[in-house]
Amino acid sequence: MLLIGFFTYIKYILTGNNSELEKIRLLNAIYKTFKSSKYRYIGKDKIITNLFLSKIYALYQLTLSYKPALESTIFSLDEKRAQLFLHFIIESNLPKEMAIKKDKFTREAIWQKIMEGENPRKTIKALEGEFNTYKNYFSRYNMPKFEIEYHALYKFYNLATFNFEAFFSKFDAGYSKLSSSAPSYTPVNGADILNDLKDIYFLIASLPQKVDTSNILSKLFERTTDSDAKTMTKNAVNSINSIYKMALDDLSPDKIMNLCRFISEDIRLKINVEQKQASILDKFRKEIEDRFSKTKDIVLEKYSEQTLLQDIKALFKGQDLLKIKGYSEEISNSLDANNYVSIAGIQAFRITKTFIMVNYETNIKETVNTLILEGFFTEKEYQTQFSNIFFAINELKESFLEQEEIIANSGSYSLRNLQMFLTKATSSNDAKVIKTIENINERIRGVNKKVGELFYNFGNKIFEILQDYKSQKPLRITNIKTLKGMQNKEFIGRLVNSYNDIAKYIKIIKTYVVINSDAKK
């Protein structure tokens, strides 16, 4: 049977155009594969038949038994939900003795373990060893079938996401997926659905060899439905098995490819279906490792803050730390509830604010101001250095309040925006939340570091003057022993207290940011 005009065929013979003649021969051979009543999917005129439409509709019907369960769980567009169900499925494969280890790595369990132990670092080291044993269990060696089952379901889910409604609408303009009946048939030229056929080929050719997916499906149905999970699992597995049969016969990749070649008249047409599959267990191990690391850091930070409580109480005489504008327990609780990292420097930020506003502005500032105004400095250069540090310290209040306002309300990465992202918690907001926390932490760290280093230098200058005071003949400030007359000892006592407060602040803030070195004692 010729697929071109008679005269064109004679022309190819007379001109010796063997390549075109071979192409005609192969296209004729392809067409013959569709002449059988069982596979009559296309006519000589390239019109797609109702039989082929009915085969694709049958395929579509089969996908409906498993697609809802997959798209609402392990392949959900909500990344957090997908991760939650994937972790559930993976962890459900653990033996009992390994499953009970998981509870040891929660925030509460780690905290309790630290409280019971003598050395927090040794306790954490031991927990890390246990965690690595737990984490390393999730491997192909211990779970040889899981990744095969997971990737099989991933391929079947991809098949189910094909836009069947758009495909059927080309044959039946009024078709809707909400309809319970099959689409009506209107003749369609193969060229109009060629791209769809290529997609169908890719999806079917990508299916793996037959895999028993009942293990994962049964666990998903048991977790997500109050109906008969066994029956739903059986139906889904039967549908998947039926798709396997179709992929071997009625809708085999060879038949779909032959349709594409016949329609396009391209006998060399190929569609690459090779895909590298990342290990889902490798990804899982990385996720639980990151989660454990964050949990561990949060607990250690909390422990560090607990051990500093006495120092903080001593520094601020039991006064509560000042609050940070825009930050609330609501934000803290929401970060915790959604398993985000905390704003690590917020406690240090409160300490810095309280130290500037309370200790410095109400006590230290006046004492040092008196020293500069009434002290007789022997070296002009030393006086200038001391005064410059003092003036820089005096600007900290305004500078801090400006930075606090920026962190609270200004720019894309503010506490106000963070709270907004948290109240509309979706997977699309995850990256925004994480980026905002990173930027807030970085800005807070910068403020704490700047303030800490200024007070470190300031404290060193006060220390030098106090050491000078102890000598028989002071060299830096000649009247240091007589300054304020009869009230000299009281004044020096205030100066000593000022230095001690600065030293305590430096000791505390060093647990949060890197300061050049310890304030001298």
ROTOR-508120 format. One line per 8 residues: number of its first residue (from 1); their letters; for each residue x, y, z of C-alpha. Coordinates in Angstrom, 3 decimals. Layout:
BEGIN
NUM = A = X,Y,Z | ...;
This chain:
BEGIN
1 = MLLIGFFT = 0.000,0.000,0.000 | 1.487,3.326,-1.101 | 1.433,6.268,1.288 | 2.390,8.773,-1.412 | 1.156,9.613,-4.901 | 1.777,7.074,-7.668 | 3.739,9.543,-9.819 | 5.922,10.544,-6.866;
9 = YIKYILTG = 6.688,6.888,-6.292 | 7.644,6.414,-10.004 | 9.792,9.539,-9.780 | 11.765,8.076,-6.846 | 12.306,4.858,-8.837 | 13.464,6.653,-11.995 | 15.773,9.000,-10.099 | 17.158,6.207,-7.960;
17 = NNSELEKI = 16.160,7.948,-4.695 | 16.685,4.849,-2.607 | 16.506,6.626,0.759 | 12.966,7.851,0.054 | 11.962,4.448,-1.274 | 13.294,2.823,1.912 | 11.403,5.365,3.998 | 8.166,4.514,2.134;
25 = RLLNAIYK = 8.793,0.822,2.670 | 9.320,1.295,6.416 | 6.298,3.563,6.806 | 4.186,0.950,5.017 | 5.550,-1.668,7.392 | 4.626,0.506,10.381 | 1.129,1.080,9.025 | 0.578,-2.663,8.631;
33 = TFKSSKYR = 1.088,-3.090,12.408 | -2.079,-1.030,12.910 | -4.257,-2.930,10.409 | -5.237,-5.613,12.897 | -8.624,-4.947,14.497 | -6.984,-5.178,17.929 | -4.554,-2.342,17.224 | -6.405,-0.258,14.642;
41 = YIGKDKII = -5.320,3.066,16.158 | -4.797,5.094,12.973 | -5.960,5.211,9.365 | -3.978,5.626,6.184 | -5.011,9.289,6.245 | -3.459,9.585,9.755 | -6.830,9.960,11.461 | -6.724,8.624,15.038;
49 = TNLFLSKI = -9.427,6.021,15.653 | -11.969,5.738,18.444 | -10.251,2.510,19.508 | -7.077,4.384,20.441 | -9.099,7.030,22.284 | -10.822,4.292,24.283 | -7.445,2.743,25.191 | -6.163,6.051,26.551;
57 = YALYQLTL = -9.422,6.581,28.445 | -9.044,3.132,30.012 | -5.509,4.084,31.026 | -6.827,7.300,32.564 | -9.474,5.417,34.549 | -6.827,3.116,35.991 | -4.710,6.041,37.249 | -7.653,7.375,39.270;
65 = SYKPALES = -7.436,4.536,41.780 | -4.002,5.560,43.051 | -3.382,9.176,42.011 | -5.369,10.861,44.861 | -3.498,8.852,47.503 | -0.103,9.746,46.045 | -0.719,13.420,45.302 | -2.047,14.036,48.810;
73 = TIFSLDEK = 0.903,12.326,50.507 | 4.421,11.509,49.296 | 4.063,13.499,46.059 | 2.054,16.393,47.468 | 2.801,19.865,46.095 | 3.008,20.934,49.744 | 6.665,20.071,50.335 | 6.260,19.801,54.100;
81 = RAQLFLHF = 3.359,17.398,53.757 | 5.242,15.330,51.174 | 8.277,15.195,53.456 | 6.124,14.226,56.443 | 4.583,11.254,54.625 | 7.849,10.203,53.008 | 9.554,10.140,56.407 | 6.628,8.154,57.803;
89 = IIESNLPK = 6.885,5.559,55.018 | 10.659,5.231,55.330 | 10.652,4.991,59.122 | 7.835,2.438,59.058 | 10.373,-0.018,57.631 | 12.523,0.132,60.765 | 12.776,-2.884,63.057 | 11.512,-2.254,66.606;
97 = EMAIKKDK = 14.943,-2.051,68.199 | 15.935,0.678,65.734 | 12.604,2.542,65.759 | 12.792,3.241,69.501 | 16.066,5.105,68.973 | 14.251,7.917,67.159 | 12.760,9.270,70.392 | 16.258,9.830,71.767;
105 = FTREAIWQ = 16.924,12.612,69.267 | 14.052,14.972,70.091 | 14.731,18.332,71.707 | 13.187,17.221,74.999 | 15.132,13.938,75.116 | 18.478,15.604,74.355 | 17.830,18.254,77.014 | 16.958,15.613,79.612;
113 = KIMEGENP = 20.093,13.639,78.747 | 22.260,16.738,79.200 | 20.630,17.520,82.543 | 21.298,13.970,83.750 | 24.932,13.919,82.604 | 28.001,15.540,84.123 | 29.588,16.803,80.926 | 27.276,18.214,78.200;
121 = RKTIKALE = 29.906,17.855,75.464 | 30.497,14.184,76.264 | 26.746,13.600,76.409 | 26.288,15.168,72.965 | 29.231,13.155,71.606 | 27.606,9.922,72.785 | 24.253,10.956,71.286 | 25.959,11.737,67.978;
129 = GEFNTYKN = 27.328,8.191,67.919 | 23.862,6.738,68.526 | 22.360,9.013,65.908 | 24.911,7.956,63.295 | 24.012,4.307,63.937 | 20.331,5.197,63.491 | 20.942,7.325,60.394 | 23.162,4.768,58.686;
137 = YFSRYNMP = 20.476,2.094,58.940 | 18.617,3.882,56.143 | 20.615,2.371,53.305 | 20.037,0.197,50.260 | 21.725,-2.631,52.143 | 19.166,-2.601,54.973 | 16.198,-1.496,52.846 | 16.904,-3.027,49.414;
145 = KFEIEYHA = 13.319,-2.890,48.115 | 12.241,0.525,49.327 | 13.855,2.731,46.688 | 12.691,0.401,43.898 | 9.092,0.639,45.179 | 9.305,4.399,45.719 | 10.701,5.155,42.258 | 8.096,2.853,40.676;
153 = LYKFYNLA = 5.302,4.803,42.371 | 6.988,8.036,41.315 | 6.835,6.915,37.671 | 3.204,5.839,37.984 | 2.363,9.163,39.612 | 4.046,10.997,36.723 | 1.883,9.004,34.316 | -1.223,10.005,36.286;
161 = TFNFEAFF = -0.297,13.707,36.009 | -0.535,13.644,32.208 | -3.155,16.187,31.108 | -5.773,13.649,30.070 | -8.526,16.268,30.096 | -6.767,18.398,27.466 | -6.082,15.283,25.387 | -9.715,14.129,25.464;
169 = SKFDAGYS = -10.920,17.662,24.703 | -9.292,17.402,21.278 | -11.756,14.615,20.459 | -14.662,16.005,22.490 | -14.655,19.794,22.932 | -17.207,19.576,25.736 | -15.352,16.974,27.757 | -14.685,17.589,31.454;
177 = KLSSSAPS = -12.823,15.379,33.901 | -15.786,15.880,36.227 | -17.862,13.825,33.815 | -18.316,10.152,34.651 | -18.699,9.167,30.998 | -16.044,8.623,28.357 | -15.334,11.419,25.855 | -17.308,11.414,22.622;
185 = YTPVNGAD = -15.331,10.664,19.500 | -14.654,13.175,16.748 | -12.022,12.307,14.124 | -8.670,13.970,14.894 | -5.601,14.058,12.682 | -2.557,12.467,14.286 | -0.537,15.642,13.720 | -2.829,17.423,16.204;
193 = ILNDLKDI = -1.908,15.059,19.027 | 1.695,14.234,18.049 | 3.191,16.076,21.029 | 0.718,14.346,23.352 | 1.738,10.990,21.917 | 5.399,11.793,22.523 | 4.572,12.606,26.156 | 2.589,9.393,26.533;
201 = YFLIASLP = 5.482,7.435,25.037 | 7.933,9.007,27.483 | 5.698,8.303,30.491 | 4.981,4.685,29.551 | 8.534,3.916,28.427 | 9.785,5.313,31.756 | 7.821,2.766,33.776 | 10.135,0.269,35.499;
209 = QKVDTSNI = 9.888,-3.479,35.314 | 7.026,-4.872,37.357 | 7.355,-4.000,41.045 | 5.111,-4.896,43.974 | 4.068,-1.515,45.403 | 1.509,-2.865,47.881 | 3.771,-2.240,50.902 | 3.913,1.537,50.448;
217 = LSKLFERT = 0.342,1.884,49.172 | -1.171,-0.037,52.093 | 0.654,2.172,54.605 | -0.501,5.326,52.833 | -4.137,4.206,52.707 | -4.043,3.106,56.357 | -2.683,6.528,57.340 | -5.010,8.678,55.233;
225 = TDSDAKTM = -8.417,6.997,55.068 | -11.123,5.818,57.426 | -12.494,3.562,54.695 | -11.456,0.002,53.933 | -7.706,0.500,53.419 | -7.210,-3.113,52.333 | -9.787,-2.831,49.550 | -8.387,0.518,48.393;
233 = TKNAVNSI = -4.870,-0.922,48.365 | -6.051,-3.949,46.405 | -7.805,-1.738,43.833 | -4.749,0.490,43.426 | -2.391,-2.471,43.035 | -4.747,-4.108,40.519 | -4.866,-0.873,38.515 | -1.079,-0.620,38.486;
241 = NSIYKMAL = -0.826,-4.249,37.370 | -3.351,-3.529,34.592 | -1.238,-0.590,33.449 | 1.767,-2.909,33.345 | -0.226,-5.230,31.047 | -1.224,-2.333,28.794 | 2.405,-1.198,28.649 | 3.348,-4.670,27.412;
249 = DDLSPDKI = 0.643,-4.915,24.758 | -2.083,-2.411,23.819 | -0.077,0.693,24.749 | 3.448,-0.638,24.573 | 6.226,1.919,23.981 | 6.884,0.322,20.560 | 3.301,0.907,19.438 | 3.250,4.510,20.674;
257 = MNLCRFIS = 6.612,5.171,19.010 | 5.359,3.666,15.740 | 2.368,6.000,15.878 | 4.717,8.968,16.341 | 6.973,7.854,13.481 | 4.068,7.187,11.133 | 2.410,10.537,11.862 | 5.642,12.536,11.610;
265 = EDIRLKIN = 6.954,10.402,8.708 | 10.228,10.306,10.612 | 11.391,6.703,10.768 | 14.468,7.683,12.799 | 12.489,9.465,15.505 | 13.753,8.668,18.996 | 12.742,9.965,22.409 | 15.262,9.688,25.206;
273 = VEQKQASI = 13.773,8.246,28.382 | 16.944,7.641,30.373 | 16.784,9.438,33.689 | 19.167,9.439,36.603 | 17.353,8.720,39.834 | 18.728,10.340,42.958 | 18.729,8.092,45.993 | 15.722,8.946,48.147;
281 = LDKFRKEI = 17.422,7.300,51.131 | 20.496,9.511,50.683 | 18.190,12.525,50.669 | 16.374,11.253,53.758 | 19.628,10.728,55.668 | 20.702,14.284,54.826 | 17.360,15.674,56.018 | 17.372,13.866,59.367;
289 = EDRFSKTK = 21.043,14.748,59.846 | 20.261,18.444,59.295 | 17.298,18.216,61.656 | 19.375,16.532,64.364 | 22.136,19.115,63.957 | 19.660,21.997,64.325 | 17.989,20.366,67.323 | 21.362,19.771,68.942;
297 = DIVLEKYS = 22.428,23.401,68.386 | 19.167,24.709,69.849 | 19.557,22.546,72.965 | 23.207,23.551,73.419 | 22.271,27.203,72.999 | 19.564,26.799,75.624 | 22.028,25.068,77.947 | 24.581,27.821,77.380;
305 = EQTLLQDI = 21.954,30.432,78.231 | 20.985,28.522,81.372 | 24.590,28.443,82.576 | 24.835,32.185,81.943 | 21.736,32.992,83.993 | 23.720,33.689,87.157 | 26.105,35.986,85.274 | 23.165,37.783,83.657;
313 = KALFKGQD = 21.378,38.175,87.001 | 24.559,39.539,88.575 | 25.124,42.001,85.738 | 21.589,43.372,85.728 | 20.889,42.951,89.462 | 17.979,40.612,88.762 | 16.269,43.071,86.396 | 14.420,41.563,83.435;
321 = LLKIKGYS = 16.067,41.944,80.047 | 14.542,44.615,77.837 | 12.304,43.366,75.039 | 13.207,43.677,71.376 | 10.810,45.626,69.204 | 8.844,43.370,66.864 | 9.914,40.130,68.542 | 7.417,38.115,70.551;
329 = EEISNSLD = 6.866,34.708,72.095 | 4.374,34.137,69.293 | 7.199,34.266,66.730 | 9.400,32.040,68.887 | 6.650,29.447,69.381 | 5.723,29.486,65.696 | 9.345,28.898,64.651 | 9.554,26.045,67.121;
337 = ANNYVSIA = 6.228,24.498,66.076 | 7.184,24.552,62.386 | 10.665,23.135,63.033 | 12.517,26.238,61.832 | 15.834,27.295,63.326 | 15.454,29.948,66.000 | 16.671,33.532,65.823 | 19.909,32.547,67.500;
345 = GIQAFRIT = 21.129,35.966,68.627 | 17.896,37.354,70.073 | 18.920,36.662,73.695 | 22.299,38.331,73.149 | 20.511,41.228,71.438 | 18.349,41.717,74.543 | 21.446,41.544,76.755 | 23.205,44.166,74.624;
353 = KTFIMVNY = 20.164,46.444,74.627 | 19.753,46.169,78.407 | 23.456,46.790,78.996 | 23.476,49.929,76.840 | 20.190,51.374,78.082 | 20.452,50.425,81.763 | 24.050,49.834,82.835 | 25.822,52.258,80.544;
361 = ETNIKETV = 23.364,55.120,80.119 | 22.346,55.304,83.800 | 25.655,54.523,85.546 | 28.840,54.011,83.554 | 28.402,57.004,81.246 | 28.273,59.625,83.999 | 31.235,58.120,85.879 | 33.511,58.045,82.829;
369 = NTLILEGF = 32.328,61.482,81.698 | 33.475,62.879,85.060 | 36.834,61.140,84.640 | 37.388,62.729,81.219 | 36.226,66.209,82.231 | 38.026,66.453,85.571 | 41.041,64.186,85.095 | 44.484,65.626,84.285;
377 = FTEKEYQT = 45.831,63.421,81.505 | 49.605,63.517,81.127 | 49.502,62.369,77.490 | 47.294,64.187,75.008 | 47.334,61.211,72.655 | 46.116,58.844,75.381 | 43.363,61.275,76.350 | 42.279,61.524,72.712;
385 = QFSNIFFA = 42.174,57.729,72.324 | 40.164,57.355,75.512 | 37.773,60.171,74.584 | 37.221,58.815,71.059 | 36.213,55.403,72.408 | 33.941,57.114,74.938 | 32.247,59.205,72.243 | 31.794,56.101,70.060;
393 = INELKESF = 30.193,54.309,73.020 | 27.877,57.299,73.535 | 26.550,56.854,69.999 | 25.596,53.217,70.617 | 22.169,53.997,72.055 | 20.962,55.788,68.927 | 22.737,53.320,66.636 | 21.219,50.335,68.441;
401 = LEQEEIIA = 17.688,51.752,68.287 | 18.095,52.401,64.544 | 19.213,48.812,63.938 | 16.408,47.513,66.151 | 13.871,49.441,64.055 | 15.359,48.085,60.815 | 15.236,44.510,62.121 | 11.674,45.010,63.365;
409 = NSGSYSLR = 10.034,46.752,60.430 | 12.310,47.714,57.535 | 13.189,45.895,54.346 | 12.297,42.453,53.079 | 14.042,40.655,55.928 | 12.304,42.034,59.008 | 10.530,40.555,62.015 | 7.284,41.991,60.687;
417 = NLQMFLTK = 7.668,40.116,57.401 | 8.784,36.989,59.250 | 5.593,37.008,61.309 | 3.554,37.458,58.137 | 5.299,34.481,56.487 | 4.703,32.344,59.579 | 0.973,33.126,59.738 | 0.686,32.015,56.107;
425 = ATSSNDAK = 2.821,28.914,56.472 | 3.073,27.175,53.097 | 5.885,25.340,51.371 | 6.423,28.365,49.109 | 7.112,30.467,52.204 | 9.738,28.095,53.607 | 12.609,29.610,51.646 | 11.460,33.118,52.598;
433 = VIKTIENI = 11.287,32.211,56.291 | 14.752,30.625,56.239 | 16.287,33.548,54.316 | 14.655,36.082,56.643 | 15.948,34.280,59.754 | 19.445,34.126,58.248 | 19.442,37.857,57.500 | 18.047,38.813,60.918;
441 = NERIRGVN = 20.625,36.599,62.640 | 23.410,38.145,60.570 | 22.306,41.703,61.357 | 21.943,40.926,65.075 | 25.356,39.263,65.080 | 26.875,42.366,63.498 | 25.358,44.676,66.128 | 26.413,42.448,69.036;
449 = KKVGELFY = 29.946,42.140,67.653 | 30.337,45.888,67.120 | 29.041,46.733,70.602 | 31.087,43.959,72.210 | 34.353,45.062,70.612 | 33.779,48.720,71.493 | 33.144,47.862,75.135 | 36.124,45.498,75.107;
457 = NFGNKIFE = 38.424,48.381,74.101 | 36.639,50.720,76.500 | 37.046,48.257,79.364 | 40.763,47.906,78.623 | 41.232,51.680,78.917 | 39.385,51.790,82.243 | 41.477,48.823,83.440 | 44.700,50.691,82.574;
465 = ILQDYKSQ = 43.534,53.729,84.537 | 42.595,51.600,87.555 | 46.010,49.936,87.442 | 47.555,53.409,87.282 | 45.525,54.378,90.352 | 47.197,51.592,92.355 | 50.698,52.966,91.745 | 52.292,55.441,94.182;
473 = KPLRITNI = 52.693,58.054,91.480 | 50.035,57.724,88.728 | 51.400,58.389,85.237 | 48.282,58.570,83.072 | 45.972,60.797,85.139 | 47.952,62.715,87.717 | 44.958,63.639,89.907 | 43.318,60.235,89.869;
481 = KTLKGMQN = 43.856,59.810,93.634 | 42.314,63.172,94.453 | 39.577,63.349,91.832 | 36.250,64.400,93.446 | 38.100,65.287,96.648 | 36.591,63.682,99.739 | 34.450,61.489,97.497 | 37.459,60.018,95.681;
489 = KEFIGRLV = 37.079,56.492,97.079 | 33.396,56.508,96.234 | 34.208,57.701,92.713 | 36.909,55.067,92.230 | 34.431,52.479,93.538 | 31.966,53.515,90.823 | 34.755,53.294,88.241 | 35.652,49.789,89.469;
497 = NSYNDIAK = 31.973,48.792,89.267 | 31.826,50.214,85.747 | 34.792,48.098,84.712 | 33.377,44.994,86.398 | 30.063,45.430,84.597 | 31.862,45.802,81.261 | 33.964,42.692,81.985 | 30.818,40.707,82.843;
505 = YIKIIKTY = 29.125,41.896,79.662 | 32.155,40.898,77.565 | 32.230,37.454,79.194 | 28.540,36.931,78.414 | 28.524,38.324,74.881 | 31.579,36.224,73.963 | 29.373,33.132,74.110 | 27.402,34.557,71.167;
513 = VVINSDAK = 29.941,36.392,69.004 | 33.701,36.398,68.526 | 35.445,39.211,70.418 | 39.171,39.702,69.909 | 40.158,38.503,73.388 | 39.026,38.460,77.002 | 38.551,41.696,78.874 | 41.301,41.975,81.455;
521 = K = 40.457,41.220,85.055;
